[in-house]
Amino acid sequence: MSGVTQAVFMNQRSFGLIIGQAYEGGYYAGQISTAGNDVADYNLVIAPKSSGQNNSKQWKTTNTTTSGTDSNIDGPANSSTMNNASHPAAEFCEGLSIGGYSDWYMPAKNELEVCYYNLKPTTTGNNTGVGTNTNAVPSRGSNYTTTVPGQTSATDFLGSTGTERFDSSDYWSSTQQSDTNAWRQFFGTGNQDHDGKDFNLRVRAVRRVAV
């Protein structure tokens, strides 16, 4: 187990949790600090792939602005604002009921990045121009290296065989980048970029558990 992964699961009240283990209706993906001060206030839970992922959803049906979706960390607020037919990806996440929980949502940009960092599916080298995330726990003030993060050790999330693995593809975040574009994350190299809101990309729901 890497030192970074060990620090993540031992931090605060996540002691005893291991990245990728079954947890609270899905799988434990790590922690976030909404204040960006390295103090965790939520554990992130990834929805099961079979029910919590859709492979082709538009962020919005038109390339127009959506007020209230600019947060890099407040996925619940971004997502609930878009719980309507004009925003198919968020509407999909908001409508889920899995494992007895109905508070699933579309992750914000920095929440989705934590999922990549801790559950990277492959051994492909990382894009070294991205990766800074002060909302991650531990906080990261610098970009990825070619080899960090490395492929996850969580068996269910391994890129070749894991049934819960993220695909080496782009996933929408709930964070608006401009009037016409929204942020997404590529789970092959970790690249964070933006596309037109009417593009069809993958989306994977998450939920939060207070620590």
ZATOR-982407 format. One record per residue (C-alpha): residue number from 1; residue in three letters; chain; x, y, z. Coordinates in steps of 0.02 Angstrom, whole numbers. Example, Ala and Ser with C-alpha at 12.3 -4.5 7.8 and 13.67 -1.06 7.14 Angstrom:
2
<k: 1 | r: ALA | c: A | X: 615 | Y: -225 | Z: 390>
<k: 2 | r: SER | c: A | X: 684 | Y: -53 | Z: 357>
END
This chain:
211
<k: 1 | r: MET | c: A | X: 0 | Y: 0 | Z: 0>
<k: 2 | r: SER | c: A | X: 70 | Y: 170 | Z: -45>
<k: 3 | r: GLY | c: A | X: 101 | Y: 303 | Z: 87>
<k: 4 | r: VAL | c: A | X: -28 | Y: 417 | Z: 8>
<k: 5 | r: THR | c: A | X: -163 | Y: 283 | Z: 8>
<k: 6 | r: GLN | c: A | X: -122 | Y: 239 | Z: 188>
<k: 7 | r: ALA | c: A | X: -136 | Y: 421 | Z: 239>
<k: 8 | r: VAL | c: A | X: -306 | Y: 433 | Z: 156>
<k: 9 | r: PHE | c: A | X: -387 | Y: 286 | Z: 245>
<k: 10 | r: MET | c: A | X: -311 | Y: 326 | Z: 414>
<k: 11 | r: ASN | c: A | X: -360 | Y: 510 | Z: 411>
<k: 12 | r: GLN | c: A | X: -492 | Y: 566 | Z: 536>
<k: 13 | r: ARG | c: A | X: -638 | Y: 446 | Z: 559>
<k: 14 | r: SER | c: A | X: -601 | Y: 347 | Z: 401>
<k: 15 | r: PHE | c: A | X: -482 | Y: 240 | Z: 505>
<k: 16 | r: GLY | c: A | X: -509 | Y: 60 | Z: 452>
<k: 17 | r: LEU | c: A | X: -582 | Y: 101 | Z: 282>
<k: 18 | r: ILE | c: A | X: -486 | Y: 45 | Z: 129>
<k: 19 | r: ILE | c: A | X: -502 | Y: 125 | Z: -43>
<k: 20 | r: GLY | c: A | X: -620 | Y: 22 | Z: -151>
<k: 21 | r: GLN | c: A | X: -705 | Y: -74 | Z: -12>
<k: 22 | r: ALA | c: A | X: -895 | Y: -94 | Z: -9>
<k: 23 | r: TYR | c: A | X: -966 | Y: 49 | Z: 94>
<k: 24 | r: GLU | c: A | X: -1131 | Y: 142 | Z: 120>
<k: 25 | r: GLY | c: A | X: -1220 | Y: 82 | Z: -37>
<k: 26 | r: GLY | c: A | X: -1068 | Y: 85 | Z: -151>
<k: 27 | r: TYR | c: A | X: -878 | Y: 90 | Z: -133>
<k: 28 | r: TYR | c: A | X: -762 | Y: 199 | Z: -30>
<k: 29 | r: ALA | c: A | X: -667 | Y: 320 | Z: -142>
<k: 30 | r: GLY | c: A | X: -576 | Y: 431 | Z: -16>
<k: 31 | r: GLN | c: A | X: -606 | Y: 594 | Z: 75>
<k: 32 | r: ILE | c: A | X: -635 | Y: 776 | Z: 34>
<k: 33 | r: SER | c: A | X: -614 | Y: 938 | Z: 129>
<k: 34 | r: THR | c: A | X: -745 | Y: 1061 | Z: 70>
<k: 35 | r: ALA | c: A | X: -649 | Y: 1202 | Z: 155>
<k: 36 | r: GLY | c: A | X: -488 | Y: 1152 | Z: 70>
<k: 37 | r: ASN | c: A | X: -394 | Y: 1149 | Z: 236>
<k: 38 | r: ASP | c: A | X: -341 | Y: 965 | Z: 237>
<k: 39 | r: VAL | c: A | X: -473 | Y: 925 | Z: 368>
<k: 40 | r: ALA | c: A | X: -592 | Y: 793 | Z: 300>
<k: 41 | r: ASP | c: A | X: -777 | Y: 824 | Z: 320>
<k: 42 | r: TYR | c: A | X: -845 | Y: 692 | Z: 199>
<k: 43 | r: ASN | c: A | X: -807 | Y: 518 | Z: 138>
<k: 44 | r: LEU | c: A | X: -846 | Y: 494 | Z: -46>
<k: 45 | r: VAL | c: A | X: -945 | Y: 343 | Z: -102>
<k: 46 | r: ILE | c: A | X: -944 | Y: 283 | Z: -283>
<k: 47 | r: ALA | c: A | X: -1105 | Y: 205 | Z: -347>
<k: 48 | r: PRO | c: A | X: -1100 | Y: 26 | Z: -412>
<k: 49 | r: LYS | c: A | X: -1059 | Y: 28 | Z: -597>
<k: 50 | r: SER | c: A | X: -1206 | Y: -80 | Z: -651>
<k: 51 | r: SER | c: A | X: -1335 | Y: 40 | Z: -582>
<k: 52 | r: GLY | c: A | X: -1242 | Y: 203 | Z: -551>
<k: 53 | r: GLN | c: A | X: -1153 | Y: 232 | Z: -717>
<k: 54 | r: ASN | c: A | X: -1225 | Y: 287 | Z: -883>
<k: 55 | r: ASN | c: A | X: -1114 | Y: 281 | Z: -1037>
<k: 56 | r: SER | c: A | X: -1196 | Y: 417 | Z: -1141>
<k: 57 | r: LYS | c: A | X: -1275 | Y: 570 | Z: -1064>
<k: 58 | r: GLN | c: A | X: -1271 | Y: 754 | Z: -1110>
<k: 59 | r: TRP | c: A | X: -1221 | Y: 878 | Z: -975>
<k: 60 | r: LYS | c: A | X: -1356 | Y: 990 | Z: -1049>
<k: 61 | r: THR | c: A | X: -1464 | Y: 978 | Z: -1203>
<k: 62 | r: THR | c: A | X: -1409 | Y: 1152 | Z: -1259>
<k: 63 | r: ASN | c: A | X: -1242 | Y: 1243 | Z: -1247>
<k: 64 | r: THR | c: A | X: -1308 | Y: 1380 | Z: -1133>
<k: 65 | r: THR | c: A | X: -1265 | Y: 1437 | Z: -957>
<k: 66 | r: THR | c: A | X: -1336 | Y: 1354 | Z: -802>
<k: 67 | r: SER | c: A | X: -1332 | Y: 1461 | Z: -645>
<k: 68 | r: GLY | c: A | X: -1277 | Y: 1380 | Z: -484>
<k: 69 | r: THR | c: A | X: -1159 | Y: 1251 | Z: -559>
<k: 70 | r: ASP | c: A | X: -989 | Y: 1336 | Z: -543>
<k: 71 | r: SER | c: A | X: -926 | Y: 1251 | Z: -384>
<k: 72 | r: ASN | c: A | X: -773 | Y: 1139 | Z: -398>
<k: 73 | r: ILE | c: A | X: -818 | Y: 1046 | Z: -238>
<k: 74 | r: ASP | c: A | X: -1004 | Y: 1063 | Z: -199>
<k: 75 | r: GLY | c: A | X: -1070 | Y: 923 | Z: -307>
<k: 76 | r: PRO | c: A | X: -1236 | Y: 910 | Z: -215>
<k: 77 | r: ALA | c: A | X: -1276 | Y: 1093 | Z: -249>
<k: 78 | r: ASN | c: A | X: -1220 | Y: 1087 | Z: -431>
<k: 79 | r: SER | c: A | X: -1314 | Y: 926 | Z: -462>
<k: 80 | r: SER | c: A | X: -1478 | Y: 971 | Z: -377>
<k: 81 | r: THR | c: A | X: -1485 | Y: 1130 | Z: -480>
<k: 82 | r: MET | c: A | X: -1484 | Y: 1021 | Z: -636>
<k: 83 | r: ASN | c: A | X: -1614 | Y: 893 | Z: -584>
<k: 84 | r: ASN | c: A | X: -1721 | Y: 915 | Z: -739>
<k: 85 | r: ALA | c: A | X: -1738 | Y: 851 | Z: -916>
<k: 86 | r: SER | c: A | X: -1627 | Y: 989 | Z: -986>
<k: 87 | r: HIS | c: A | X: -1480 | Y: 914 | Z: -891>
<k: 88 | r: PRO | c: A | X: -1484 | Y: 727 | Z: -928>
<k: 89 | r: ALA | c: A | X: -1323 | Y: 676 | Z: -838>
<k: 90 | r: ALA | c: A | X: -1368 | Y: 756 | Z: -672>
<k: 91 | r: GLU | c: A | X: -1550 | Y: 702 | Z: -686>
<k: 92 | r: PHE | c: A | X: -1489 | Y: 522 | Z: -705>
<k: 93 | r: CYS | c: A | X: -1384 | Y: 533 | Z: -546>
<k: 94 | r: GLU | c: A | X: -1517 | Y: 625 | Z: -446>
<k: 95 | r: GLY | c: A | X: -1648 | Y: 494 | Z: -490>
<k: 96 | r: LEU | c: A | X: -1550 | Y: 345 | Z: -423>
<k: 97 | r: SER | c: A | X: -1599 | Y: 240 | Z: -273>
<k: 98 | r: ILE | c: A | X: -1462 | Y: 114 | Z: -234>
<k: 99 | r: GLY | c: A | X: -1428 | Y: 12 | Z: -78>
<k: 100 | r: GLY | c: A | X: -1565 | Y: 101 | Z: 18>
<k: 101 | r: TYR | c: A | X: -1495 | Y: 274 | Z: -21>
<k: 102 | r: SER | c: A | X: -1573 | Y: 407 | Z: -132>
<k: 103 | r: ASP | c: A | X: -1448 | Y: 549 | Z: -105>
<k: 104 | r: TRP | c: A | X: -1338 | Y: 509 | Z: -256>
<k: 105 | r: TYR | c: A | X: -1277 | Y: 654 | Z: -361>
<k: 106 | r: MET | c: A | X: -1161 | Y: 704 | Z: -503>
<k: 107 | r: PRO | c: A | X: -987 | Y: 739 | Z: -432>
<k: 108 | r: ALA | c: A | X: -906 | Y: 911 | Z: -443>
<k: 109 | r: LYS | c: A | X: -739 | Y: 930 | Z: -530>
<k: 110 | r: ASN | c: A | X: -629 | Y: 907 | Z: -376>
<k: 111 | r: GLU | c: A | X: -734 | Y: 763 | Z: -311>
<k: 112 | r: LEU | c: A | X: -717 | Y: 672 | Z: -476>
<k: 113 | r: GLU | c: A | X: -529 | Y: 702 | Z: -472>
<k: 114 | r: VAL | c: A | X: -517 | Y: 614 | Z: -303>
<k: 115 | r: CYS | c: A | X: -603 | Y: 464 | Z: -382>
<k: 116 | r: TYR | c: A | X: -471 | Y: 460 | Z: -520>
<k: 117 | r: TYR | c: A | X: -326 | Y: 482 | Z: -400>
<k: 118 | r: ASN | c: A | X: -379 | Y: 341 | Z: -285>
<k: 119 | r: LEU | c: A | X: -461 | Y: 224 | Z: -411>
<k: 120 | r: LYS | c: A | X: -358 | Y: 247 | Z: -569>
<k: 121 | r: PRO | c: A | X: -398 | Y: 94 | Z: -675>
<k: 122 | r: THR | c: A | X: -239 | Y: 72 | Z: -779>
<k: 123 | r: THR | c: A | X: -49 | Y: 86 | Z: -778>
<k: 124 | r: THR | c: A | X: -51 | Y: 221 | Z: -912>
<k: 125 | r: GLY | c: A | X: 60 | Y: 371 | Z: -874>
<k: 126 | r: ASN | c: A | X: -28 | Y: 525 | Z: -805>
<k: 127 | r: ASN | c: A | X: -47 | Y: 695 | Z: -884>
<k: 128 | r: THR | c: A | X: 75 | Y: 800 | Z: -783>
<k: 129 | r: GLY | c: A | X: -12 | Y: 965 | Z: -821>
<k: 130 | r: VAL | c: A | X: -157 | Y: 932 | Z: -702>
<k: 131 | r: GLY | c: A | X: -189 | Y: 856 | Z: -530>
<k: 132 | r: THR | c: A | X: -181 | Y: 997 | Z: -403>
<k: 133 | r: ASN | c: A | X: -328 | Y: 978 | Z: -285>
<k: 134 | r: THR | c: A | X: -334 | Y: 1067 | Z: -117>
<k: 135 | r: ASN | c: A | X: -504 | Y: 985 | Z: -81>
<k: 136 | r: ALA | c: A | X: -423 | Y: 813 | Z: -81>
<k: 137 | r: VAL | c: A | X: -370 | Y: 735 | Z: 84>
<k: 138 | r: PRO | c: A | X: -221 | Y: 737 | Z: 95>
<k: 139 | r: SER | c: A | X: -219 | Y: 903 | Z: 4>
<k: 140 | r: ARG | c: A | X: -119 | Y: 908 | Z: -157>
<k: 141 | r: GLY | c: A | X: -34 | Y: 1071 | Z: -204>
<k: 142 | r: SER | c: A | X: 54 | Y: 1005 | Z: -358>
<k: 143 | r: ASN | c: A | X: 11 | Y: 912 | Z: -517>
<k: 144 | r: TYR | c: A | X: 26 | Y: 727 | Z: -554>
<k: 145 | r: THR | c: A | X: 190 | Y: 647 | Z: -599>
<k: 146 | r: THR | c: A | X: 196 | Y: 518 | Z: -736>
<k: 147 | r: THR | c: A | X: 183 | Y: 378 | Z: -608>
<k: 148 | r: VAL | c: A | X: 84 | Y: 459 | Z: -465>
<k: 149 | r: PRO | c: A | X: -55 | Y: 416 | Z: -448>
<k: 150 | r: GLY | c: A | X: -24 | Y: 237 | Z: -495>
<k: 151 | r: GLN | c: A | X: -149 | Y: 103 | Z: -539>
<k: 152 | r: THR | c: A | X: -267 | Y: 66 | Z: -395>
<k: 153 | r: SER | c: A | X: -239 | Y: -89 | Z: -291>
<k: 154 | r: ALA | c: A | X: -426 | Y: -110 | Z: -265>
<k: 155 | r: THR | c: A | X: -466 | Y: -272 | Z: -355>
<k: 156 | r: ASP | c: A | X: -643 | Y: -224 | Z: -404>
<k: 157 | r: PHE | c: A | X: -579 | Y: -67 | Z: -491>
<k: 158 | r: LEU | c: A | X: -434 | Y: -138 | Z: -591>
<k: 159 | r: GLY | c: A | X: -444 | Y: -89 | Z: -774>
<k: 160 | r: SER | c: A | X: -431 | Y: -262 | Z: -851>
<k: 161 | r: THR | c: A | X: -542 | Y: -366 | Z: -739>
<k: 162 | r: GLY | c: A | X: -629 | Y: -261 | Z: -607>
<k: 163 | r: THR | c: A | X: -818 | Y: -262 | Z: -618>
<k: 164 | r: GLU | c: A | X: -828 | Y: -88 | Z: -538>
<k: 165 | r: ARG | c: A | X: -686 | Y: -9 | Z: -637>
<k: 166 | r: PHE | c: A | X: -695 | Y: 161 | Z: -715>
<k: 167 | r: ASP | c: A | X: -679 | Y: 152 | Z: -903>
<k: 168 | r: SER | c: A | X: -527 | Y: 234 | Z: -984>
<k: 169 | r: SER | c: A | X: -644 | Y: 369 | Z: -1049>
<k: 170 | r: ASP | c: A | X: -708 | Y: 542 | Z: -1010>
<k: 171 | r: TYR | c: A | X: -831 | Y: 567 | Z: -867>
<k: 172 | r: TRP | c: A | X: -934 | Y: 722 | Z: -840>
<k: 173 | r: SER | c: A | X: -918 | Y: 823 | Z: -681>
<k: 174 | r: SER | c: A | X: -1059 | Y: 936 | Z: -623>
<k: 175 | r: THR | c: A | X: -949 | Y: 1090 | Z: -634>
<k: 176 | r: GLN | c: A | X: -984 | Y: 1218 | Z: -769>
<k: 177 | r: GLN | c: A | X: -829 | Y: 1288 | Z: -855>
<k: 178 | r: SER | c: A | X: -911 | Y: 1423 | Z: -961>
<k: 179 | r: ASP | c: A | X: -1079 | Y: 1466 | Z: -1037>
<k: 180 | r: THR | c: A | X: -1055 | Y: 1329 | Z: -1166>
<k: 181 | r: ASN | c: A | X: -935 | Y: 1202 | Z: -1087>
<k: 182 | r: ALA | c: A | X: -922 | Y: 1093 | Z: -931>
<k: 183 | r: TRP | c: A | X: -776 | Y: 1005 | Z: -847>
<k: 184 | r: ARG | c: A | X: -740 | Y: 822 | Z: -873>
<k: 185 | r: GLN | c: A | X: -603 | Y: 701 | Z: -819>
<k: 186 | r: PHE | c: A | X: -518 | Y: 570 | Z: -926>
<k: 187 | r: PHE | c: A | X: -492 | Y: 409 | Z: -829>
<k: 188 | r: GLY | c: A | X: -352 | Y: 352 | Z: -942>
<k: 189 | r: THR | c: A | X: -221 | Y: 485 | Z: -902>
<k: 190 | r: GLY | c: A | X: -312 | Y: 597 | Z: -778>
<k: 191 | r: ASN | c: A | X: -325 | Y: 742 | Z: -899>
<k: 192 | r: GLN | c: A | X: -451 | Y: 873 | Z: -845>
<k: 193 | r: ASP | c: A | X: -527 | Y: 972 | Z: -987>
<k: 194 | r: HIS | c: A | X: -696 | Y: 1035 | Z: -1045>
<k: 195 | r: ASP | c: A | X: -817 | Y: 995 | Z: -1185>
<k: 196 | r: GLY | c: A | X: -976 | Y: 1067 | Z: -1255>
<k: 197 | r: LYS | c: A | X: -1120 | Y: 1032 | Z: -1138>
<k: 198 | r: ASP | c: A | X: -1220 | Y: 942 | Z: -1272>
<k: 199 | r: PHE | c: A | X: -1085 | Y: 808 | Z: -1294>
<k: 200 | r: ASN | c: A | X: -1129 | Y: 632 | Z: -1238>
<k: 201 | r: LEU | c: A | X: -1005 | Y: 567 | Z: -1109>
<k: 202 | r: ARG | c: A | X: -1004 | Y: 444 | Z: -964>
<k: 203 | r: VAL | c: A | X: -1067 | Y: 492 | Z: -792>
<k: 204 | r: ARG | c: A | X: -1047 | Y: 400 | Z: -625>
<k: 205 | r: ALA | c: A | X: -1147 | Y: 448 | Z: -472>
<k: 206 | r: VAL | c: A | X: -1075 | Y: 475 | Z: -299>
<k: 207 | r: ARG | c: A | X: -1139 | Y: 514 | Z: -125>
<k: 208 | r: ARG | c: A | X: -1062 | Y: 590 | Z: 32>
<k: 209 | r: VAL | c: A | X: -1051 | Y: 523 | Z: 209>
<k: 210 | r: ALA | c: A | X: -1005 | Y: 649 | Z: 345>
<k: 211 | r: VAL | c: A | X: -852 | Y: 602 | Z: 448>
END
